[in-house]
Amino acid sequence: MVPTSVATVPTDPGMLDELAESYAARVTGLAPDAAERCRLRERLVHAALPLAARLARRYQGRGEPLEDLEQVARLGLLKAVDRYDPGRGAFTGFAAITMAGELRRHFRDRTWGVHVPRRMQERSMEVSRVTAELTTELHRAPTTAELADRMGTGTEDIRTAQETSAAYSAMSLNAPAHADATGELADQLGDADGNLDSVDDRLTVSALLCRLPARERRILALRFYGNHTQAEIAAELGISQMHVSRLLGRALAWLREAMFSDAPLRWQAGVVPTDARDLSVRIRLTGAVAVVAVAGEVDRDNAGLLRDRLLEAVRRGVPEVAVDLGGVPFIDAAGISAILVGFEAGRGAGVRLRITAPRPQVLRTLQAAGLQPLLESSPKSAG
């Protein structure tokens, strides 16, 4: 138990040393728990309490209450009394060193807001001490170079020690962020950026976008960067909204597949036609019928090829032209217009034009466009 009262009879260092020597001599041979030993120990401790109080006051003003510092010094005093050996010197010197060590250990282990290595703590305190000395001598704050020269170390060590001193007293996150006490410091801390996890994906997509045709890139840019609707994109590009939906879906499907592919994935132009070469239109004669076989999507970009082939078939002088749309998964208004041009040219030349084998989705488009008279009575469905 640490005594809390101060001895009423003052003792100078000489008297305290004599009392400690007498204590050491009288307790020799006594058991540690002997009543006489405990009485003599308590007497010496009470006599040395003023020494502990004076030493604790030297560390006052460093953010710790004086009462706590005195208690730490008294703990050091108890250790000094129990370890005292008269053969090694005076008691007052030994007790002062022991209590100072306890006080420094207290500041090192209990008062730092953030734990830092002991070496950095000691260097930080040394820099603080030298800074105070040079400030008194120079009548100004010393520079880092001046501190390094006085301490015989590098400027980088000085900066590190100065940064370490900031860890002594950590600021509370609940402290007011402004002078008017509105908000806390914690409110100004940013949250974890979830977008960091998508950086790799963004870089990958950026590289893959460069491999898409210009039209697909434009559609993706208008949809996801310009926030345009599919109808607005269709109006700007001059194609149907359904065609925009199909092109957008094809582009996104290709991007997803390319992102998970180990080898570079080539854009298949035949899947999503980008110019007239992507559309295949062939003419073959079957008896008195000129069959125009169409394969690929028909849109504004390649409808001209279909129109030219239909006019060519009409000019062959056969009585009938059959337009085989079994290989067409999609046709837009431009494709419908090309068929109408062929129909009008055939009617003027006395050639019948009919449409065969349209797929269900193409059939619906043709019916909506009013081309029902050109369809066979039982059109084939290619799925």
WOQUIVEN-V657781 format. One line per field, one symbol per residue. ss: DSSP state (a for helix, b for strand, c for the rest). psi: psi as a letter, one per 30 degrees, with the letter a starting at -180 (. if undefined). burial: + if it has 24 or more other C-alpha atoms within 12 Angstrom, else -. Layout:
ss=???
psi=???
burial=???
This chain:
ss=ccccccccccccaaaaaaaaaaaaaaccccccccaaaaaaaaaaaaaaaaaaaaaaaccccccccaaaaaaaaaaaaaaaaaaccaaaccaaaaaaaaaaaaaaaaaaaacccccccaaaaaaaaaaaaaaaaaaaaacccccaaaaaaaacccaaaaaaaaaaaccccccccccbcccccccbaaaacccccaaaaaaaaaaaaaaaaccccaaaaaaaaaaaaccccaaaaaaaacccaaaaaaaaaaaaaaaaaaaccccccccccccccccaaacbbbbbbbccbbbbbbbccbccccaaaaaaaaaaaacccccbbbbbbbbcccbcaaaaaaaaaaaaaaaaaccbbbbbcccaaaaaaaaacccaaabcccccccc
psi=kkkflkkfjkkleeeeeeeeeeeeeffkfkkegkeeeeeeeeeeeeffeeeeeeeeffglggfkkeeeeeeeeeeeeeeeefgkjffgakeeeeeeeeeeeeeeeeeefffkekklkeeeeeeeeeeeeeeeeeeeefhlklleeeeeeefhalfeeeeeeeeefffejkkkfgkkflfggjllefffkllkjffefgeeeeeeeeeeefflleeeeeeeeeefefhkleeeeeeefglleeeeeeeeeeeeeeeeeeegkelkkkkjffejkfafffkkjkkkkjbgkjkjkkklkjaefgfeeeeeeeeeeeffglfkkkjjgfgjfkkaeeeeeeeeeeeeeeefggkkklklhkleeeeeeeeffggefflleikkkg.
burial=--+--+---------++-+++-++--+---------+--++++++++++++++-+++-+--------+++++++++++++++-+++---+++++++-+++++++-+++--++---+---++-++++++-++--+-------+-+-+++--------++--++-++--+------------------------------------+--++--++-++++++-++------+--++----++++++++++-+++-++--++-------+-+-++++++-++++++-----++++++++++++++++++++++++++---++++++++++++++++++++++++++-++----+++++++++-+++-++----+--++---+----
